[in-house]
Amino acid sequence: MSLFLQVQVINILNITTILLAGVILSTGVNEVSAAEKPPTRKELCVSFQTQVHQAIIEHAEGPRAAKAKSLQKKAIRFCASNRQAQGIRTFAKALKVLGVQPANN
């Protein structure tokens, strides 16, 4: 095999190795960032709605349950009308009225 041919084979192998490493690195980065993606506001609305519902059930006999139910209905309307940030804040207020700490999402 001539020297020229050997150099070309080595260059092709180096390029292949570099490309393969690039593919592996780019795939790994995408998987990590997808796993660490924060929840959307719609997902937060659903999560907070569940938390408030459970808290109202647990504190149904409490004097603040009526206020919390009112805030829950208001928050549901906000989330349904694409005003998720207001809905999330209102759900948090309802939990606060019941003395419950919102779970981190």
C-alpha positions, 0 to 999 in steps of 0.5 A: 500500500502506498504512503498516499493511500495510507494517509487517506485511510487514516484521514477517513478514520479520523473524520469518521471518529470525529463525526461519531463522537459529535453524534454521541455528544449531541444526542446525550445533550438533548436527552439531558435537557429534555429530562430537565425541562421545567413543566409548562404552565398548563401542566402546573395548572393541572398539578395545582388543581389536584393539590387544591382538590385534595387539600379541600377534601382533607380540610372540608370541615374547616372554616376556610374551605368555602373560601378555598373552593371559591378561589379554586373555581376562580383559578380553574376559570383562569387556567381555562381561559389561557391565563395560566399564570393568574390561575396558578397564583390563585391556586396557591392562594387557595392552598395558603388559605387552607394552610397547605404548602404547595408541592414543588413541581 
